[in-house]
Amino acid sequence: MLLSATDQPVVHGQALVTLDALRKVGLNVELQANDWGTLITRRTSKEPVEKGGWSIFHTWTAAPDFFSPAVNLPLRANGEKAWFGWPTDPKIEALIDEWFKAPDLAAQKKLAADIQIEAYANDVPYVPTGQFVAPTAFRKNLDGIIVAPVVFLWNVEIK
């Protein structure tokens, strides 16, 4: 069961491409297209597909959420405490713990590489499907816009 949210163009586009690709390789995939609220409700189900569960859903996040193992929530493989799908991989978790305790940047880089190798060799907790930039425009008479991954408009003044 491939869940999709028709009211989220980025998510729905990914789902349609995934659906086509999986069918082309011979998999029998059903698309369940609803609104985002229905998707996020259904993704909490741990039931098998035939009892309302699911196999795949798409979502998106901001790039800083993947900068390091410290903030990469979908990478966690701590079972019931993990991201939806609830992957369990004690080796990933042990490597993440080591990453937090690493004595320097070089050790962190090595451990980050080891974490990625482990994640994509076994459970594959998530698959990055691409990246995009959301175009943003502001009026000419605004001053103080801070270009950042997350935009907070507390610094904006009309000229």
GROMACS elastic network, one bead per residue, 0.5 to 0.9 nm:
[ bonds ]
;  ai    aj funct       b0    kb
    1    29     6  0.60676   500
    1    30     6  0.50932   500
    1    31     6  0.60857   500
    1    32     6  0.67871   500
    1    49     6  0.63687   500
    1    53     6  0.76061   500
    1    55     6  0.50799   500
    1    56     6  0.65112   500
    1    57     6  0.86383   500
    2    15     6  0.72321   500
    2    18     6  0.86066   500
    2    19     6  0.74081   500
    2    29     6  0.68484   500
    2    30     6  0.60550   500
    2    32     6  0.59881   500
    2    33     6  0.82630   500
    2    54     6  0.65015   500
    2    55     6  0.59642   500
    2    57     6  0.58758   500
    2    58     6  0.86580   500
    3    12     6  0.89430   500
    3    15     6  0.74542   500
    3    30     6  0.85963   500
    3    31     6  0.61070   500
    3    33     6  0.60556   500
    3    34     6  0.78359   500
    3    39     6  0.63870   500
    3    42     6  0.84680   500
    3    43     6  0.81751   500
    3    54     6  0.69629   500
    3    55     6  0.78772   500
    3    56     6  0.61988   500
    3    58     6  0.74747   500
    4     8     6  0.84951   500
    4    11     6  0.66530   500
    4    12     6  0.54652   500
    4    13     6  0.88041   500
    4    14     6  0.85586   500
    4    15     6  0.58889   500
    4    16     6  0.83476   500
    4    31     6  0.71478   500
    4    32     6  0.60604   500
    4    34     6  0.62594   500
    4    35     6  0.76197   500
    4    36     6  0.76949   500
    4    39     6  0.66492   500
    4    56     6  0.88596   500
    4    57     6  0.63598   500
    4    58     6  0.69510   500
    5     8     6  0.55316   500
    5     9     6  0.78231   500
    5    11     6  0.63461   500
    5    12     6  0.54891   500
    5    15     6  0.85105   500
    5    32     6  0.85104   500
    5    33     6  0.56657   500
    5    34     6  0.50726   500
    5    37     6  0.81829   500
    5    38     6  0.79058   500
    5    39     6  0.63222   500
    5    57     6  0.89978   500
    5    58     6  0.86242   500
    6     9     6  0.64968   500
    6    11     6  0.77141   500
    6    12     6  0.53756   500
    6    13     6  0.86220   500
    6    33     6  0.61757   500
    6    34     6  0.58749   500
    6    35     6  0.55968   500
    6    36     6  0.73515   500
    7    11     6  0.85406   500
    7    12     6  0.76342   500
    7    34     6  0.78681   500
    7    35     6  0.55176   500
    7    36     6  0.64351   500
    8    11     6  0.54127   500
    8    12     6  0.59825   500
    8    13     6  0.84741   500
    8    35     6  0.77379   500
    8    36     6  0.68085   500
    9    12     6  0.51060   500
    9    13     6  0.58713   500
    9    14     6  0.84995   500
   10    13     6  0.53049   500
   10    14     6  0.63535   500
   10    15     6  0.87616   500
   10    58     6  0.88114   500
   10    59     6  0.81352   500
   10    60     6  0.80256   500
   11    14     6  0.52441   500
   11    15     6  0.62782   500
   11    16     6  0.88409   500
   11    57     6  0.84112   500
   11    58     6  0.55342   500
   11    59     6  0.57189   500
   11    60     6  0.73612   500
   12    16     6  0.62637   500
   12    17     6  0.87299   500
   12    33     6  0.80929   500
   12    58     6  0.78694   500
   13    16     6  0.52592   500
   13    17     6  0.63775   500
   13    18     6  0.86309   500
   14    17     6  0.52457   500
   14    18     6  0.60684   500
   14    19     6  0.84933   500
   14    58     6  0.67563   500
   14    59     6  0.87491   500
   14   129     6  0.76615   500
   15    18     6  0.50335   500
   15    19     6  0.59261   500
   15    20     6  0.85536   500
   15    31     6  0.81473   500
   15    33     6  0.89936   500
   15    56     6  0.88171   500
   15    57     6  0.74453   500
   15    58     6  0.65589   500
   16    19     6  0.50532   500
   16    20     6  0.62296   500
   16    21     6  0.86279   500
   16    31     6  0.84631   500
   17    20     6  0.52325   500
   17    21     6  0.61838   500
   17    22     6  0.86526   500
   18    21     6  0.50843   500
   18    22     6  0.60383   500
   18    23     6  0.84720   500
   19    22     6  0.53258   500
   19    23     6  0.61530   500
   19    24     6  0.85599   500
   19    29     6  0.68060   500
   19    30     6  0.80195   500
   19    31     6  0.71850   500
   20    23     6  0.52376   500
   20    24     6  0.60865   500
   20    25     6  0.88347   500
   21    24     6  0.50969   500
   21    25     6  0.65365   500
   21    26     6  0.89306   500
   21    27     6  0.89904   500
   22    25     6  0.53412   500
   22    26     6  0.66061   500
   22    27     6  0.55061   500
   22    28     6  0.77701   500
   22    29     6  0.70795   500
   23    26     6  0.50228   500
   23    28     6  0.62730   500
   23    29     6  0.66005   500
   24    27     6  0.73744   500
   32    39     6  0.87658   500
   33    39     6  0.82393   500
   34    37     6  0.81512   500
   34    38     6  0.61462   500
   34    39     6  0.66655   500
   35    38     6  0.54506   500
   35    39     6  0.64280   500
   35    40     6  0.89347   500
   36    39     6  0.50043   500
   36    40     6  0.61800   500
   36    41     6  0.85027   500
   37    40     6  0.53896   500
   37    41     6  0.62007   500
   37    42     6  0.86362   500
   38    41     6  0.51280   500
   38    42     6  0.60732   500
   38    43     6  0.85536   500
   39    42     6  0.51559   500
   39    43     6  0.60180   500
   39    44     6  0.89025   500
   39    57     6  0.80163   500
   40    43     6  0.52102   500
   40    44     6  0.68955   500
   41    44     6  0.57986   500
   41    45     6  0.77577   500
   42    45     6  0.55698   500
   42    52     6  0.74804   500
   42    53     6  0.70793   500
   42    54     6  0.77487   500
   43    46     6  0.79174   500
   43    53     6  0.73691   500
   43    54     6  0.68867   500
   43    56     6  0.88624   500
   43    57     6  0.76500   500
   43    84     6  0.66798   500
   43    85     6  0.81847   500
   44    53     6  0.84220   500
   44    84     6  0.67073   500
   44    85     6  0.85919   500
   45    48     6  0.83640   500
   45    52     6  0.70554   500
   45    53     6  0.53981   500
   45    54     6  0.75787   500
   45    84     6  0.87968   500
   46    49     6  0.89329   500
   46    52     6  0.85662   500
   46    53     6  0.60165   500
   46    54     6  0.80708   500
   46    84     6  0.87822   500
   46    85     6  0.77863   500
   46    86     6  0.86948   500
   47    50     6  0.78942   500
   47    51     6  0.57323   500
   47    52     6  0.61951   500
   47    54     6  0.77982   500
   48    51     6  0.54175   500
   48    52     6  0.66164   500
   48    54     6  0.68812   500
   48    55     6  0.86112   500
   49    52     6  0.52517   500
   49    54     6  0.50434   500
   49    55     6  0.71947   500
   50    53     6  0.67354   500
   50    54     6  0.86504   500
   54    57     6  0.78545   500
   54    85     6  0.89929   500
   55    85     6  0.81586   500
   56    85     6  0.86076   500
   60   131     6  0.88590   500
   61    64     6  0.84852   500
   61    65     6  0.68174   500
   61    66     6  0.87053   500
   62    65     6  0.57630   500
   62    66     6  0.79224   500
   62   149     6  0.67674   500
   62   150     6  0.78450   500
   63    66     6  0.57264   500
   63    67     6  0.70337   500
   63   131     6  0.86612   500
   63   149     6  0.72993   500
   64    67     6  0.51449   500
   64    68     6  0.83160   500
   64    71     6  0.80951   500
   64    72     6  0.86613   500
   64   149     6  0.72061   500
   65    68     6  0.77213   500
   65    70     6  0.89937   500
   65    71     6  0.55938   500
   65    72     6  0.54701   500
   65    73     6  0.76023   500
   66    69     6  0.72840   500
   66    70     6  0.86596   500
   66    71     6  0.64235   500
   66    73     6  0.81203   500
   66    74     6  0.88757   500
   66    75     6  0.88284   500
   67    70     6  0.81361   500
   67    71     6  0.70658   500
   67    72     6  0.71218   500
   68    71     6  0.58611   500
   68    72     6  0.61635   500
   68   112     6  0.74726   500
   69    72     6  0.51121   500
   69    73     6  0.79260   500
   69    75     6  0.73614   500
   69    76     6  0.82125   500
   69    96     6  0.63688   500
   69    99     6  0.75851   500
   69   100     6  0.84841   500
   69   112     6  0.68981   500
   69   115     6  0.82544   500
   70    73     6  0.80314   500
   70    96     6  0.77238   500
   70    99     6  0.83702   500
   70   100     6  0.74551   500
   71    74     6  0.89860   500
   71    75     6  0.89319   500
   72    75     6  0.55616   500
   72    76     6  0.72009   500
   73    76     6  0.55995   500
   73    82     6  0.76263   500
   73    83     6  0.65389   500
   74    77     6  0.80624   500
   74    82     6  0.73601   500
   74    83     6  0.53403   500
   74    84     6  0.79978   500
   74   125     6  0.65814   500
   74   126     6  0.64664   500
   75    82     6  0.82955   500
   75    83     6  0.78986   500
   75    87     6  0.88700   500
   75    92     6  0.84216   500
   75   115     6  0.88378   500
   75   116     6  0.86891   500
   75   119     6  0.74811   500
   75   124     6  0.85964   500
   75   125     6  0.59794   500
   75   126     6  0.70469   500
   76    79     6  0.84111   500
   76    81     6  0.84266   500
   76    82     6  0.56185   500
   76    83     6  0.69139   500
   76    86     6  0.86840   500
   76    87     6  0.75671   500
   76    88     6  0.83048   500
   76    89     6  0.84730   500
   76    92     6  0.73945   500
   76    93     6  0.68480   500
   76    96     6  0.83459   500
   76   125     6  0.76665   500
   77    80     6  0.88187   500
   77    81     6  0.81001   500
   77    82     6  0.56018   500
   77    83     6  0.78548   500
   77    86     6  0.68563   500
   77    89     6  0.51152   500
   77    90     6  0.71515   500
   77    91     6  0.87641   500
   77    92     6  0.64548   500
   77    93     6  0.62521   500
   77   119     6  0.86085   500
   77   123     6  0.85030   500
   77   125     6  0.71568   500
   78    81     6  0.55469   500
   78    82     6  0.50537   500
   78    83     6  0.86180   500
   78    86     6  0.72260   500
   78    87     6  0.65492   500
   78    88     6  0.51660   500
   78    89     6  0.66318   500
   78    90     6  0.71119   500
   78    92     6  0.85033   500
   78    93     6  0.65489   500
   79    82     6  0.52297   500
   79    83     6  0.83970   500
   79    85     6  0.85812   500
   79    87     6  0.52105   500
   79    89     6  0.76588   500
   80    83     6  0.83143   500
   80    84     6  0.89486   500
   80    86     6  0.56498   500
   80    87     6  0.80352   500
   80    88     6  0.81216   500
   81    86     6  0.70535   500
   82    85     6  0.75664   500
   82    87     6  0.64185   500
   82    88     6  0.78258   500
   83    86     6  0.55885   500
   83    87     6  0.75953   500
   83   125     6  0.84308   500
   84    87     6  0.80883   500
   85   125     6  0.75976   500
   86   125     6  0.82464   500
   87   123     6  0.67466   500
   87   124     6  0.82977   500
   87   125     6  0.60811   500
   88    92     6  0.85597   500
   88    93     6  0.86349   500
   88   123     6  0.77195   500
   88   125     6  0.88852   500
   89    92     6  0.55095   500
   89    93     6  0.65627   500
   89    94     6  0.88076   500
   89   118     6  0.88421   500
   89   119     6  0.82703   500
   89   122     6  0.84139   500
   89   123     6  0.72154   500
   90    93     6  0.50406   500
   90    94     6  0.60306   500
   90    95     6  0.85659   500
   91    94     6  0.50193   500
   91    95     6  0.61344   500
   91    96     6  0.85791   500
   91   115     6  0.83992   500
   91   118     6  0.74731   500
   92    95     6  0.51041   500
   92    96     6  0.61608   500
   92    97     6  0.86226   500
   92   114     6  0.86075   500
   92   115     6  0.58114   500
   92   116     6  0.85325   500
   92   118     6  0.64040   500
   92   119     6  0.66695   500
   93    96     6  0.50553   500
   93    97     6  0.61964   500
   93    98     6  0.86248   500
   93   115     6  0.86456   500
   94    97     6  0.50573   500
   94    98     6  0.62201   500
   94    99     6  0.86107   500
   95    99     6  0.60931   500
   95   100     6  0.87618   500
   95   111     6  0.64978   500
   95   112     6  0.80901   500
   95   114     6  0.74435   500
   95   115     6  0.60940   500
   96   100     6  0.64409   500
   96   101     6  0.88031   500
   96   111     6  0.76714   500
   96   112     6  0.79129   500
   96   115     6  0.70756   500
   97   100     6  0.52747   500
   97   101     6  0.65463   500
   97   102     6  0.87657   500
   98   101     6  0.50265   500
   98   102     6  0.59344   500
   98   108     6  0.83825   500
   98   111     6  0.73983   500
   99   102     6  0.50888   500
   99   103     6  0.88092   500
   99   107     6  0.75703   500
   99   108     6  0.53677   500
   99   109     6  0.84805   500
   99   110     6  0.87949   500
   99   111     6  0.57933   500
   99   112     6  0.70757   500
  100   103     6  0.87557   500
  100   108     6  0.78706   500
  101   104     6  0.89256   500
  101   108     6  0.86431   500
  102   105     6  0.76415   500
  102   106     6  0.86297   500
  102   107     6  0.57024   500
  102   108     6  0.57287   500
  102   111     6  0.83055   500
  103   106     6  0.84468   500
  103   107     6  0.66503   500
  103   108     6  0.78462   500
  104   107     6  0.54824   500
  104   108     6  0.63799   500
  104   109     6  0.88450   500
  105   109     6  0.61087   500
  105   110     6  0.86427   500
  106   109     6  0.51604   500
  106   110     6  0.63433   500
  106   111     6  0.86856   500
  107   110     6  0.51558   500
  107   111     6  0.61611   500
  107   112     6  0.85314   500
  108   111     6  0.50856   500
  108   112     6  0.59714   500
  108   113     6  0.86044   500
  109   112     6  0.50490   500
  109   113     6  0.62945   500
  109   114     6  0.86493   500
  110   113     6  0.52370   500
  110   114     6  0.62718   500
  110   115     6  0.87016   500
  111   115     6  0.60409   500
  111   116     6  0.86177   500
  112   115     6  0.50539   500
  112   116     6  0.63575   500
  112   117     6  0.87319   500
  113   116     6  0.51897   500
  113   117     6  0.62590   500
  113   118     6  0.86821   500
  114   117     6  0.51044   500
  114   118     6  0.61718   500
  114   119     6  0.85327   500
  115   118     6  0.51847   500
  115   119     6  0.60201   500
  115   120     6  0.86538   500
  116   119     6  0.50219   500
  116   120     6  0.61501   500
  116   121     6  0.83405   500
  117   120     6  0.54885   500
  117   121     6  0.59189   500
  117   122     6  0.87232   500
  118   121     6  0.51741   500
  118   122     6  0.63663   500
  118   123     6  0.82529   500
  118   124     6  0.85177   500
  119   122     6  0.59108   500
  119   123     6  0.60808   500
  119   124     6  0.52605   500
  119   125     6  0.66817   500
  119   126     6  0.87233   500
  120   123     6  0.66488   500
  120   125     6  0.77644   500
  120   126     6  0.86708   500
  120   127     6  0.87533   500
  121   124     6  0.69556   500
  122   125     6  0.87597   500
  123   126     6  0.87401   500
  124   127     6  0.70507   500
  128   131     6  0.81952   500
  138   141     6  0.84090   500
  138   142     6  0.70609   500
  138   145     6  0.84563   500
  139   142     6  0.58557   500
  140   143     6  0.80773   500
  140   159     6  0.85918   500
  141   157     6  0.83225   500
  141   158     6  0.56284   500
  141   159     6  0.50220   500
  142   145     6  0.73306   500
  142   156     6  0.64696   500
  142   157     6  0.56483   500
  142   159     6  0.57576   500
  143   155     6  0.81798   500
  143   156     6  0.56883   500
  143   157     6  0.52855   500
  143   158     6  0.62631   500
  143   159     6  0.62998   500
  144   153     6  0.85733   500
  144   154     6  0.88712   500
  144   155     6  0.54726   500
  144   157     6  0.64028   500
  144   158     6  0.89841   500
  145   151     6  0.83513   500
  145   152     6  0.87353   500
  145   153     6  0.71680   500
  145   154     6  0.89896   500
  145   155     6  0.67783   500
  145   156     6  0.58407   500
  145   157     6  0.85877   500
  146   151     6  0.70327   500
  146   152     6  0.80426   500
  146   153     6  0.81407   500
  146   155     6  0.78050   500
  146   156     6  0.85696   500
  147   150     6  0.81069   500
  147   151     6  0.68817   500
  148   151     6  0.58954   500
  148   152     6  0.88099   500
  152   155     6  0.78076   500
  153   156     6  0.56557   500
  154   157     6  0.87544   500
